[in-house]
Amino acid sequence: MPEKLRFIHAADLHLDSLFKSKSHVSKSLLERLRMSTFEAFDRLIDAAIRFQVDFVLIVGDLFNEEMRSLKAQIHLRKGFERLADHAVHVYVSYGNHDFLQGAHYPIEFPENVHIFTSQDVEAFTYMKKGEALANLYGFSYVERKVTDRKVNEYIREREAPLHIAMLHGSLDTNTEHDVYAPFRLEELYEKQMDYWALGHIHKRQFLSEDPPIIYPGNIQGRSRKESGEKGCYLIDYDNGEWKKTFLPLQSFVYDTITLSGEHLESPQGLERVLDEAKSLAQRNEGGVMLEVILTSTHGRLKKWQAEGLLEDWIELLNEDEGEEDHWVWIDRVRIEDKPLQDEEDLRKGQHFTGELLREMKGLEEGELDNCLSPLFRHRKASRFLEALSAEEKQEILEAAKTLTLNQLLTKEGEHS
């Protein structure tokens, strides 16, 4: 075994993401959002040079679309050239977003870049001072969807001190993401690799400590589903021990703050409570795209929202945001008006509201999928929509129930 080895494990760069769903933000802020993936990548290169790593692993989805923009390709090449100047190697596999058969005009990268160009698992050997220190295994997506179990093709070959596997795929039990190149944890263990460098899932997580089986997540959050810090892992191997250090790279984060609006008597109070949310939002070296959840039981928040007063305050409080390095943009305010009546008691009642609640309790995600299907299949609309997670679907069902219940109870109150 080599005494020491240091590398960076990154994945899912999604360079040149357009943030199409953020067209409502100011022009200057939208430009910042669109530059964020490039800035995060630049920080990755800076970190590789600063920590003097031996090599960098990038496990799929370097580009956001199959039609890789020239801007993204040139930016990537310049970063790799900087690494070449410091004798840092790069090992690249492509994923479901930037698959090899996609419509693009590829450019050449410097000689320090090693690309897995087949959908069959291949191996590179990392050499240092004439000595083989590690074998690196991986494959690239030739087509958008790879559904067969690629894990079966990972076989240790050629004598090497360390065996490191790169795999852009997911557990076959995953329910929150499209399942490509599926695997079971037991299958990875059976392959006796020393380190599994995973990609595809945008949430960083450790599937195993021994051997390390790691998702670094993506390097820049692009929606509320991708909240918190984003980045890569600095990996140190030293005499049989692995040290994993997370390096944040993002230009901004998504954050959610929940506050009570129960005490608000007039719309003017919205200014104070939204300002408080902005103050509480986590700030980093960049900015914050903020979701605010306001809770109450009196129904006034919903009324002010329907009258457009809430939106007016959001616009006023966002006016100067995005012009400075440290910014907090209120991206969304969600109202949770919970009725004072106990829902369980209402559900047991022999009246229309009780009957409705009993029916709604039986609603399943599949029924919601059927309702939303025309929207997600729409030729134009579908391009701007992302698949909903189970959590988001449940949120929609809960919001629909709360809205319906508030309306019913208000009507009952008016006629009682």
Backbone torsions as a table, in degrees:
resi	resn	phi	psi	omega
1	MET	NA	142.4	174.3
2	PRO	-68.2	145.4	-179.8
3	GLU	-65.6	-41.6	-176.7
4	LYS	-142.1	146.1	175.0
5	LEU	-153.3	138.5	-179.3
6	ARG	-133.5	130.6	177.5
7	PHE	-149.6	167.0	175.4
8	ILE	-109.2	134.4	176.8
9	HIS	-111.4	114.1	178.9
10	ALA	-130.8	164.7	177.9
11	ALA	-161.6	164.0	169.8
12	ASP	53.0	60.6	178.1
13	LEU	-71.1	-38.4	-179.2
14	HIS	49.5	49.8	-179.1
15	LEU	-60.0	140.9	176.9
16	ASP	69.4	32.1	171.3
17	SER	-63.3	135.2	-171.6
18	LEU	-91.7	-10.8	-178.9
19	PHE	50.8	52.4	-177.3
20	LYS	-59.9	-30.7	-177.7
21	SER	-76.5	-2.7	-177.8
22	LYS	-106.9	28.6	-178.0
23	SER	-66.6	-12.8	-178.9
24	HIS	-82.6	-11.1	-178.7
25	VAL	-80.0	169.1	-179.8
26	SER	-63.2	156.3	-177.6
27	LYS	-60.0	-41.9	-179.0
28	SER	-66.9	-38.2	179.4
29	LEU	-70.8	-38.6	178.6
30	LEU	-59.9	-39.4	177.6
31	GLU	-64.1	-38.1	176.6
32	ARG	-63.1	-43.0	179.5
33	LEU	-60.6	-43.7	-176.6
34	ARG	-70.2	-21.9	176.6
35	MET	-88.7	-9.6	-171.4
36	SER	-62.3	-39.3	-179.3
37	THR	-67.3	-35.5	177.2
38	PHE	-66.5	-41.7	-179.8
39	GLU	-65.5	-39.4	178.2
40	ALA	-63.9	-40.8	177.7
41	PHE	-63.2	-41.6	178.7
42	ASP	-60.8	-38.0	178.0
43	ARG	-67.4	-33.8	175.8
44	LEU	-61.0	-45.7	179.3
45	ILE	-64.1	-43.3	177.6
46	ASP	-57.0	-43.7	-178.2
47	ALA	-65.1	-41.9	179.7
48	ALA	-59.9	-39.2	179.7
49	ILE	-74.1	-44.3	-177.5
50	ARG	-62.8	-41.0	-178.2
51	PHE	-90.1	2.6	175.5
52	GLN	51.8	53.9	-178.6
53	VAL	-74.8	159.3	176.0
54	ASP	-77.3	-40.8	179.6
55	PHE	-157.6	168.1	178.5
56	VAL	-122.2	132.8	173.7
57	LEU	-104.4	129.5	174.3
58	ILE	-124.2	110.1	-167.7
59	VAL	-100.4	73.9	169.6
60	GLY	86.0	154.3	177.5
61	ASP	56.3	53.1	173.4
62	LEU	-68.2	-35.7	179.8
63	PHE	-108.8	155.1	-176.6
64	ASN	-82.0	-25.9	-176.4
65	GLU	-132.3	157.2	177.1
66	GLU	-62.0	-32.1	176.1
67	MET	-85.1	81.8	-175.4
68	ARG	-63.7	123.4	-178.7
69	SER	-68.4	148.5	177.5
70	LEU	-61.7	-37.8	178.6
71	LYS	-56.7	-46.0	-178.8
72	ALA	-67.5	-41.0	-178.6
73	GLN	-65.9	-41.5	179.6
74	ILE	-68.1	-39.8	178.6
75	HIS	-62.4	-42.1	178.3
76	LEU	-62.2	-45.8	-178.9
77	ARG	-60.6	-42.5	179.6
78	LYS	-62.0	-38.6	176.7
79	GLY	-64.6	-42.9	179.3
80	PHE	-66.1	-34.3	177.5
81	GLU	-65.9	-37.5	175.7
82	ARG	-61.5	-40.2	178.1
83	LEU	-67.1	-37.3	178.5
84	ALA	-60.7	-37.4	179.0
85	ASP	-63.4	-19.6	-179.6
86	HIS	-113.4	18.7	176.5
87	ALA	58.2	34.9	177.0
88	VAL	-100.2	125.5	178.7
89	HIS	-86.7	157.5	179.5
90	VAL	-131.2	132.1	176.9
91	TYR	-116.9	122.9	-169.9
92	VAL	-123.5	133.0	166.8
93	SER	-123.5	148.4	179.0
94	TYR	-101.3	150.0	-174.8
95	GLY	-114.9	-155.2	-174.6
96	ASN	-74.2	-20.1	178.8
97	HIS	-86.7	-30.8	-176.9
98	ASP	-122.8	40.2	-176.3
99	PHE	-57.1	154.4	-168.7
100	LEU	-66.2	-29.0	-179.3
101	GLN	-85.3	5.3	179.0
102	GLY	-64.6	158.1	-177.5
103	ALA	-78.8	98.8	178.5
104	HIS	-158.0	163.1	176.5
105	TYR	-108.9	101.7	-174.5
106	PRO	-69.8	150.5	174.0
107	ILE	-113.5	162.4	-178.6
108	GLU	-85.8	140.5	176.1
109	PHE	-103.0	162.1	179.1
110	PRO	-64.7	168.9	-171.4
111	GLU	-70.1	-14.6	177.7
112	ASN	-77.5	-4.8	-177.7
113	VAL	-98.7	125.5	-178.9
114	HIS	-117.6	117.9	-173.1
115	ILE	-111.7	131.6	172.3
116	PHE	-77.5	112.8	-171.0
117	THR	-104.8	4.7	-178.2
118	SER	-122.8	156.5	173.9
119	GLN	-84.8	-3.0	170.3
120	ASP	-91.6	143.2	-179.1
121	VAL	-65.3	129.0	178.6
122	GLU	-121.8	176.9	-179.8
123	ALA	-138.5	140.5	169.6
124	PHE	-115.4	152.1	174.7
125	THR	-112.4	124.7	177.4
126	TYR	-85.8	123.4	-178.4
127	MET	-111.0	141.4	175.6
128	LYS	-140.8	119.7	-177.9
129	LYS	55.3	40.4	176.6
130	GLY	78.5	4.4	-178.0
131	GLU	-114.1	134.1	176.1
132	ALA	-75.7	120.3	-178.5
133	LEU	-107.3	-26.2	-177.8
134	ALA	-160.0	144.1	167.3
135	ASN	-98.4	135.4	179.5
136	LEU	-119.0	127.0	-174.2
137	TYR	-114.2	144.3	177.2
138	GLY	-179.9	-180.0	177.2
139	PHE	-152.3	164.0	174.6
140	SER	-116.7	152.1	175.0
141	TYR	-74.2	122.5	174.0
142	VAL	-83.7	-35.2	177.1
143	GLU	-120.8	167.0	-172.4
144	ARG	-61.6	-41.8	-174.9
145	LYS	-110.3	120.9	173.3
146	VAL	-117.4	108.2	-174.3
147	THR	-109.7	-6.8	178.9
148	ASP	-81.5	163.8	-173.9
149	ARG	-83.3	87.9	-178.5
150	LYS	-64.2	-22.4	-178.4
151	VAL	-56.4	-27.8	-179.1
152	ASN	-65.3	-21.0	-176.6
153	GLU	-87.5	-7.0	-178.5
154	TYR	-81.7	110.2	-178.8
155	ILE	-132.3	125.8	177.6
156	ARG	-60.1	131.0	179.7
157	GLU	-139.2	159.0	-179.5
158	ARG	53.4	138.9	-179.5
159	GLU	-67.7	129.1	177.1
160	ALA	-154.8	148.7	-178.9
161	PRO	-63.1	-37.9	-178.2
162	LEU	-130.5	146.7	177.2
163	HIS	-123.3	116.7	-175.1
164	ILE	-119.0	124.8	-176.6
165	ALA	-108.8	134.5	176.2
166	MET	-109.4	126.2	-176.6
167	LEU	-142.4	117.2	175.3
168	HIS	-95.0	98.6	-175.6
169	GLY	-173.5	-168.1	-175.1
170	SER	-148.6	159.3	173.2
171	LEU	-57.2	139.6	-176.9
172	ASP	-69.5	-7.7	177.7
173	THR	-97.2	1.4	-176.9
174	ASN	-64.2	132.5	-179.0
175	THR	-115.1	-5.1	-175.0
176	GLU	-105.0	0.0	-175.6
177	HIS	-147.4	154.9	174.2
178	ASP	-60.6	130.8	-176.7
179	VAL	-90.5	110.4	176.1
180	TYR	-122.2	152.4	-178.5
181	ALA	40.7	58.0	-171.4
182	PRO	-66.1	151.8	177.7
183	PHE	-151.9	161.9	169.8
184	ARG	-110.0	150.7	-178.1
185	LEU	-58.2	-38.5	-179.7
186	GLU	-61.3	-33.9	179.1
187	GLU	-66.3	-36.7	178.0
188	LEU	-67.9	-41.9	177.9
189	TYR	-57.8	-41.9	-175.3
190	GLU	-62.7	-23.5	-176.3
191	LYS	-79.4	-10.1	175.1
192	GLN	54.9	38.9	172.0
193	MET	-80.5	154.9	179.8
194	ASP	-84.3	-24.6	-179.2
195	TYR	-154.8	134.4	174.9
196	TRP	-110.6	113.8	177.3
197	ALA	-96.4	105.8	-175.4
198	LEU	-99.7	159.9	174.0
199	GLY	-147.6	172.4	176.8
200	HIS	107.5	-40.6	177.5
201	ILE	-89.6	127.3	-171.6
202	HIS	-85.1	-1.1	177.0
203	LYS	-102.2	123.7	-177.8
204	ARG	-70.0	138.3	-177.7
205	GLN	-163.9	151.7	175.6
206	PHE	-102.6	120.1	174.9
207	LEU	-88.0	-21.4	-178.9
208	SER	-161.9	148.5	175.5
209	GLU	-95.5	-33.2	-176.7
210	ASP	-139.3	101.1	-0.2
211	PRO	-75.4	161.9	175.5
212	PRO	-62.7	124.9	174.6
213	ILE	-127.3	107.9	-163.1
214	ILE	-133.1	135.5	164.3
215	TYR	-100.6	120.8	177.1
216	PRO	-80.8	-11.6	-173.0
217	GLY	77.5	-179.2	177.7
218	ASN	-85.6	169.4	-172.8
219	ILE	-91.1	-11.6	179.4
220	GLN	-151.4	122.4	176.9
221	GLY	-63.8	143.0	-177.0
222	ARG	-126.9	1.2	177.4
223	SER	-161.1	170.9	179.9
224	ARG	-60.6	-24.8	178.7
225	LYS	-68.5	-16.1	-176.5
226	GLU	-115.2	60.4	-174.0
227	SER	-83.2	165.0	175.8
228	GLY	81.1	-173.5	-178.0
229	GLU	-66.6	145.5	178.1
230	LYS	-131.1	148.2	-179.0
231	GLY	176.7	-138.9	-176.5
232	CYS	-143.0	176.4	177.1
233	TYR	-113.5	133.4	169.1
234	LEU	-91.6	119.4	-174.8
235	ILE	-110.7	126.4	175.9
236	ASP	-116.4	127.5	172.2
237	TYR	-109.1	125.0	-176.8
238	ASP	-142.0	105.5	176.6
239	ASN	50.6	50.0	175.0
240	GLY	88.0	-3.7	-179.8
241	GLU	-110.0	140.2	178.3
242	TRP	-107.5	132.3	173.8
243	LYS	-118.9	128.3	-177.0
244	LYS	-118.4	119.9	-178.4
245	THR	-120.3	121.2	178.5
246	PHE	-78.1	133.2	178.2
247	LEU	-116.2	109.7	176.8
248	PRO	-68.3	138.4	-176.9
249	LEU	-125.8	-12.4	-167.5
250	GLN	-64.9	154.5	173.2
251	SER	-88.5	-28.2	175.8
252	PHE	-152.8	163.8	-180.0
253	VAL	-123.4	158.5	168.8
254	TYR	-95.2	134.7	-178.6
255	ASP	-139.8	155.6	178.3
256	THR	-129.6	130.0	177.6
257	ILE	-121.7	131.0	177.5
258	THR	-109.4	125.9	179.2
259	LEU	-133.6	157.6	177.8
260	SER	-87.4	136.1	173.3
261	GLY	-111.2	16.8	-175.2
262	GLU	-61.8	-33.6	-174.2
263	HIS	-84.4	-6.4	-175.2
264	LEU	-73.2	125.3	-179.3
265	GLU	-102.6	-24.1	-179.1
266	SER	-141.1	160.1	-179.1
267	PRO	-58.9	-24.9	-179.6
268	GLN	-61.8	-28.0	178.6
269	GLY	-64.9	-18.5	179.2
270	LEU	-62.3	-33.3	179.8
271	GLU	-59.0	-47.5	-177.4
272	ARG	-65.9	-44.5	-175.7
273	VAL	-70.7	-34.7	177.5
274	LEU	-72.3	-35.3	174.8
275	ASP	-63.6	-38.2	177.8
276	GLU	-63.3	-40.8	178.7
277	ALA	-61.9	-41.3	179.3
278	LYS	-64.1	-37.4	179.2
279	SER	-68.3	-34.6	-179.3
280	LEU	-78.1	-22.0	-176.8
281	ALA	-60.1	137.7	-179.7
282	GLN	-64.6	135.8	178.7
283	ARG	-114.8	140.6	174.4
284	ASN	-126.8	-157.2	-179.1
285	GLU	-70.7	-13.9	178.7
286	GLY	-111.6	-120.6	-176.6
287	GLY	-132.7	-174.8	-179.2
288	VAL	-134.6	127.5	170.4
289	MET	-97.0	109.4	-164.4
290	LEU	-106.1	133.6	167.6
291	GLU	-106.0	129.4	177.9
292	VAL	-112.0	129.7	175.2
293	ILE	-108.6	119.1	178.1
294	LEU	-107.3	127.2	-178.4
295	THR	-110.4	148.7	175.9
296	SER	-167.5	176.2	176.3
297	THR	-126.5	-4.9	-171.7
298	HIS	-91.4	-12.7	176.2
299	GLY	85.4	-7.0	-178.3
300	ARG	-66.7	-34.8	-178.6
301	LEU	-61.3	-42.6	178.2
302	LYS	-63.6	-38.1	-180.0
303	LYS	-64.4	-47.2	-179.7
304	TRP	-66.0	-33.3	176.9
305	GLN	-65.6	-45.3	-179.4
306	ALA	-64.2	-31.2	-179.7
307	GLU	-82.1	-4.4	178.1
308	GLY	86.2	0.0	-177.7
309	LEU	-69.0	-38.0	178.3
310	LEU	-61.9	-45.8	-179.8
311	GLU	-62.8	-36.8	177.8
312	ASP	-60.5	-45.4	179.9
313	TRP	-66.1	-37.7	178.2
314	ILE	-61.3	-45.8	-180.0
315	GLU	-61.4	-42.1	-179.7
316	LEU	-64.6	-42.7	-177.9
317	LEU	-74.1	-18.9	178.8
318	ASN	-92.1	-5.4	-169.9
319	GLU	-53.0	-46.6	-174.0
320	ASP	-98.8	3.5	-177.9
321	GLU	-78.7	149.6	178.4
322	GLY	94.7	-10.7	180.0
323	GLU	-87.7	-23.0	-179.1
324	GLU	-106.8	168.1	-179.4
325	ASP	-66.7	-37.5	179.6
326	HIS	-103.7	107.0	-176.5
327	TRP	-132.0	154.1	173.1
328	VAL	-132.5	112.7	-178.8
329	TRP	-104.8	122.7	176.0
330	ILE	-75.6	104.7	-174.6
331	ASP	-86.5	-29.1	-175.7
332	ARG	-161.4	140.8	170.9
333	VAL	-121.1	122.3	-179.7
334	ARG	-107.7	127.7	-179.4
335	ILE	-97.6	127.2	175.4
336	GLU	-118.3	88.8	177.6
337	ASP	-90.8	100.3	-179.9
338	LYS	-92.2	127.1	179.2
339	PRO	-64.9	150.0	-179.9
340	LEU	-67.6	-32.9	-179.4
341	GLN	-64.3	141.0	178.6
342	ASP	-68.0	124.8	-175.1
343	GLU	-62.6	-37.9	-178.1
344	GLU	-65.7	-38.9	177.6
345	ASP	-64.8	-41.6	178.8
346	LEU	-62.8	-38.7	-177.8
347	ARG	-63.9	-31.0	-178.4
348	LYS	-80.4	-13.9	-174.9
349	GLY	-68.9	148.9	178.9
350	GLN	-93.2	65.8	-179.9
351	HIS	-148.8	175.4	-175.5
352	PHE	-59.9	-42.2	-179.8
353	THR	-61.1	-43.5	178.9
354	GLY	-63.0	-42.9	179.4
355	GLU	-62.8	-41.6	179.7
356	LEU	-63.4	-44.0	179.8
357	LEU	-63.4	-37.1	178.3
358	ARG	-65.6	-39.3	177.9
359	GLU	-66.5	-42.4	-177.0
360	MET	-67.6	-30.0	179.6
361	LYS	-63.2	-27.8	-179.2
362	GLY	-87.1	-1.6	179.9
363	LEU	-64.2	138.2	179.4
364	GLU	-117.3	162.8	179.8
365	GLU	-57.4	-35.1	-177.9
366	GLY	-59.8	-37.8	178.9
367	GLU	-68.1	-37.2	175.6
368	LEU	-65.3	-41.3	178.2
369	ASP	-58.3	-41.3	179.1
370	ASN	-63.5	-39.0	179.5
371	CYS	-67.8	-37.3	-176.5
372	LEU	-86.6	-12.5	-175.0
373	SER	-52.8	-46.0	179.9
374	PRO	-59.2	-35.5	179.8
375	LEU	-69.1	-46.9	-177.1
376	PHE	-73.2	-17.6	177.4
377	ARG	-96.5	-3.7	-179.3
378	HIS	-62.4	134.0	-173.2
379	ARG	-56.7	-41.9	-177.1
380	LYS	-92.2	-45.4	-175.6
381	ALA	-63.3	-35.8	-174.9
382	SER	-61.1	-25.8	-179.5
383	ARG	-68.6	-21.3	-177.1
384	PHE	-104.9	4.9	-175.7
385	LEU	-111.4	143.1	173.8
386	GLU	-107.6	150.2	178.7
387	ALA	-59.6	140.3	-179.5
388	LEU	-84.3	137.7	175.6
389	SER	-79.0	166.9	177.9
390	ALA	-59.4	-37.3	179.5
391	GLU	-64.9	-41.7	-179.8
392	GLU	-67.9	-37.5	177.6
393	LYS	-63.7	-41.3	178.7
394	GLN	-65.4	-35.8	178.3
395	GLU	-63.2	-41.4	178.8
396	ILE	-63.6	-45.0	179.9
397	LEU	-62.9	-40.8	179.8
398	GLU	-66.4	-41.3	-180.0
399	ALA	-64.1	-40.5	179.0
400	ALA	-64.3	-40.3	179.8
401	LYS	-65.6	-45.5	-178.7
402	THR	-62.8	-44.3	179.9
403	LEU	-61.4	-46.9	-179.6
404	THR	-62.6	-42.8	-178.4
405	LEU	-64.9	-42.8	179.0
406	ASN	-62.4	-41.0	-180.0
407	GLN	-64.7	-44.0	-179.7
408	LEU	-63.1	-46.1	-177.5
409	LEU	-68.3	-34.0	177.0
410	THR	-64.2	-44.9	179.4
411	LYS	-63.2	-41.3	179.7
412	GLU	-63.4	-38.1	179.4
413	GLY	-65.0	-36.1	-179.0
414	GLU	-68.4	-29.0	-175.1
415	HIS	-103.9	3.2	-178.9
416	SER	-85.7	NA	NA
